[in-house]
Amino acid sequence: MGPDNLRKIMHPERFQGSKSRRNYFEGWYYKLVDAAEEHVLAIIPGISLGSTKRDSHAFIQVFNGTTGDYDYFTFPVDEFLPAARAFDLRIAANHFSDSALRLDLARGSGHRITGELWFDKVVPYPKRLFAPGIMGWASFVPFMQCKHDMVSMTHTIHGALTLDAERISFEGGKGYIEKDWGSSFPSAYLWMQANHFTTEDTAFMLVLARIPWLRLIIPGFAAVLWHDKRYYRFATYTGARITRFEKGAQWVRLSLEDRHFYLDLEGLQGTVVALRSPHAGSMTGRISESLASTLKLRLYAKRGTGDQLLLEAEGRHAGLEIMDDADELQRMLTKKRG
C-alpha cells in the first residue's frame, strides 16, 4: 500500500477515488435543519463513473424533507474538482467542505437554489490509528462493494439559502455530514440518523448492511451514540452483537449490546422520497428515504445488580432508510444468531 493510498484511508472524509476509474461512485451527504425546525434539506454532491465516459457525470441531489421536492443536477466530470489533501470539493460554482457549503444551482425552468452556509461546533467521529473512521479496521479491507464514513455527527449552522424566491435562514440550525464510496449500495441495508433529540448534546447514527466481500456475505453494522460529550460505539469490529431485529414496511426495532452497554432502538418512517443511488458506479438505482421519521432509543449500562437506564430519548427529523424488500437482513441475522 503506497503512502498516498494510506493517507486517503486515514482521512476518509477526503475524495477516495480517481476520475479515471470506472464503475465507481463517491458521494457526501449534508443534512440541514433550520433553528425553527420548519425546513429540512439533504444536499448530496458526488461523482458517478459508469462503464464508459458517456455514463459518467458529477451530480448534486437536493431533497426537501419538508415538502418532498427533489432535484438532481448533473455536471461534466471535468467540473468535479476535489482537493488532494483535504476535504474540499468544487462542482462547477458549488463548494463543499467539512466547515461550509456554497450552492449555485439552476434549471432552465427558472428553478434556482443559491446561498452559503458555515458550520461550527462540529462533533467529528473520533479517529484512531487502526480505526480511522466508523468502519474501524474494515477501512483497510480492499474490494468492498461500499464503504461508509461520518464527517460530523452534529454541528451548528450559520447562513442562509434561497430556494427560488424564498430566503431560508439556517442561522442557529443543526447539521450532519456523512459519505459513501465504492461501486454499489448493498442489496439490503438499514440506515438511521438523528441529532434532534429530546435531550441536549445527543446524536446517533446506525448503518447495517448485507456486505458481499469476495465470495462471502458479511452481516456488518456500525452504530455510534454521542451523548453528554461521550461516544458509545457498537459495531461488528468492536465485538458488539445484534440481539433483536424486527421490521415492517415502515418501522424497525433492534437491540445492540456489548460487554458494557445495551441499546434498544425503534425507528418509525415518515413520508419517503425516491432518491437516486449507485449501481456499478452509475446512478441508476433508487432508494426510499425519509427525513420526517422518529427514532426512539434507550441506553442501559450492564450492572451486576441489573441494567441501569442511562438515557431515554426520542429523535425527530430523523433520517431512515429500510432497504430490505426481500427480507435479506432478517434471514442473515437469524442465521448468524442460530
N, C-alpha and C positions, 0 to 999 in steps of 0.2 A: 504494500500500500504506500503510495507516494505521499510526500508532505502536503501537497495541495488537496488530495482526497481526504487525508486525515484532518486537515484544517476545516474542510467543509463539514465532516462528520461532527467535529467538536463545536460547530456553530450551525445547528440545523435550521435556524431561522433564515440563514442566507440561501441564495439560489444554489441548489444541489446538482443541477443538471448541466447540460450544454445544448445550445441551439442547433447543433449539428446532429443530435440524437434523433432517433425515430421511435415511434410507439411509446412516447413518454409525455407525461404531464407534470405540472407543478402549479400549485395554487395556494394563495394565502386567504384567510377568512377574517374579515373585520366585522364585529358586531357593535352597533352603535345604538344607545338608548338615551334619549334626552332626559333632563332633570325632572320634568313633569311626567315622564313615562307615557307620553302620548304618541311618540314616534319611535319605531324600532326598525332599524335598517341592517341589512347584511351587504357588505361590499366585498366582492371576491375577484381579485386580479389574478391572472395566471397565464400560462402558456400551454398550448396543445400542439404536440408534434406527432402527426399521424405517420402513416407508412410512406407518404410522399410529401413533397413541398406543397402541393395543391391542397393537401388535407391538413395543413398546419397554419396556426394563427395564434396571436395573443388575444386575450379577452378580459373583459371586466363584467361580471354579473352583478346586478343590483336587485335585491329582493326587499320589498317593503313589507315587513311583518305585520304592519297595522292595516294596510289596505289590501294586501295580496298582490299588488302590482309587481311586475317582473320585467327586467330588461337584460338583454345580452348584447354587449357591444364588442365588435371584433376589430382587430388591428393587424397589419402585417407583422410577421415575425421580426423584421428588422427594427420595428419600433418598440420591441421588448428589450429594455436595457438595464440589466441587473449589475450592481456593483460587485466587484470580485471579492472584496474582503470586508463587506458589511452588508447588513440587511437594508438595502437602499435600492429601490426598484422604480424605474420610469417606464411607462407605457404611453407613448405619444406625449401629450401635455399633462398626463396624470402621474402622480408621485406617491410612493408608499414607503414607509419605514416603520420601525417599532415606536417612533415618537411622534409621527404625524402622517396625514394623508392629504392630498390635494386632488380634486376632481374637476375635469373639464370635459364633460360628455354631452354629445348632442346627436339627435337623429334628424333626418331630412324633414320629418313631420313637424319640427319645431320643439319636440321634447328635449329638455336640457337639464342637466344636473351639474352644478358647479359649487365650488367652495373649498375651504381649507379648515382642517381640524388639527389640534395639537393634543398630546397626551402627557399626563404626568401622574405621579404616584403609581407607577407601573409595578405590578406584582409579577415578576417573571417566574417561570418554573426553574427551580434551583438546579444548576449543573453540578455534576460530579465527574471525576476522572473517567470512570468506566460507565457512566450514565449521563451522557451529555444532553439528553432530552427525555421526554416522558416515556420513550420506548426502552430506556435502560440499555443493557448490553446488546439488545437487539438492534440498536442503532448501527452496530458494526457488522451485522449479518448481511451478506450480499444476496442479490437475486430475489428480493422480496417484492411482491406484487404492489404493495403500497406501504408507505411509511407516514408517520403522523408526528407532529410536534405542537407544543403550545408555546406561544411567544409571550403572552401576557394573560394571566388569569383574570385580572381586573385592573382597571385604571380609570382616572378621571379625564373627561373630555373638555376641551375648550374650543370655541369657534362656532361656525355655522355653515350650513349647506343650503343652497337654493334649488328646489325641485320645481321646474318650470317657473312660475311667478311667485311661489311660496317660499319665503325665507324661514328656515327652521333653525332655531338656536339649540346647539348641543352644549352650551355652557353649563358646567357642573354635572353633566351626564356621566354615564358609565360605559366603558367599552371592554372588549375582549378580542384577542388575536390568536389564531392558530394556523396550521398549514398542513398540506398533504402533498406527497410526490411519489411517482412511480409509473406504472403502466395503466392500471385499472383500479377502481374501487373493488373491495371484496364483494362476492356474490351475496353475502349475508353479513349484516353488521348492525350494531346499535350505537347511537351517539346521543349523549345528553349533556347539556351545559346550562349553568345558571350562575349569575353573580348579582342578582337582585333577590335577597333573602329577607325574611322577617327578622333575622339577626344581623347586626352590623359585622363588617370585616369577615364576610363569608363568600366563598366562591367554590364552584365544583365543576368537574368535567370527567366524563367516562366515555371510553370507546371500547367496544367488544366486537371482535370480528372472527370470521372463519377465514383463516390465513393459509393459502396454498404456498408451500415452500418446497422446491424440488419435487419429490413425489409424496410429500407429507401434507396432511391437513392439520394445522395447529390452531387450537382454540386460544387466541391471545386476547388479553384485556389489560387495560391500564386505567386507573382512576386516581384522582388527586382531589382532596378536600383541603381548602385553606380557610382556617377559622382562628380568629383571635391571634393572628401573627404566627400560626403554626401550620405546617404541612402534614397531612396524613395521606400516605401512599398505599394503594392496593394495586398490585399488578402480578401478572404471571411470573415475572422475573424476581419479585420480592418474596415469593412463596405463598402469596395470598390465594384464596380459593373462592369460587362462586358456589355458595351452598344452597341457593334458591334461584330459580329463573322461571317466571310465568309471564305470558304476554297475550294480548288480544290484538285486534286490528289497530287500536289507537291507545293502548296502555301497556305498561310493562312494570313488573315488580321483580326485584332481585336483591340478594343479600351477598355481601362480601365479608370475608373475615381472614385475619392472620393471627399470629400468636397473641397479640396485644389488644386488638380492636375488632369490633363488629359493626358493619354498616348496612342498614336497611334503606332501600331506595324504592320509590314509586314515581313513575312518570305518566302523566296524562296529556295526550297530544291535543293541541288546538287545531285551528284551521291550517291545512297544509297547502303548499305550493310546489309545483314540479320544477326543479332546477336541473340544469344540465350537469352531467357527471362524465368522467373519463372511462373509455373502454379502448384498450390498446393505444392509449395516448390521445385518441380522438374524442371530442366532447359530444358523443352520440348517445350516451346513456341518460337516464332520468332517475332522479331521486325525489322523494317526497319529504319536505322539511317544514317544520312549524317553528315560528318564533313567538307563538302565543300559547305555549304549553305551561304546565305547572310541574314542579318537581318537589317531592317531599323526601326528607332524609332524617334518619335518626342514627347517631353515632354513640356506640357504647364502648366503654373500657372493660376488658375482662378482669374480673377480680376473683379471688379465692372464695369470697362470700357471695358472689353473684355479679352479674353485669351491672355496671354503673352508667346511667344515661348522662352523656357529656353534652349532647347537642340535639335539639329537635327543631327543625326549621323547614319552611316552605318557600320555594323559589318561584318567582313569577317571570314572565317574558323569557321562559326557558326555551332553549333550542332542543328539539327532539326529532331524531330520525330513527324509525324502526323499519329497516330494510331486510325483511326475512319472510317473504311471501311463501316460500316452500318449507318453512319451519326448520331450516338447516341448523340454526343456533340451538333450538330446543333439542334436536336429535344429537348434536355434537356434544352439548353439555351433559345430557343424560348418559350418553355412552361414556364420557370421561369419568363421571361420578360412579358409574357402575363398575 
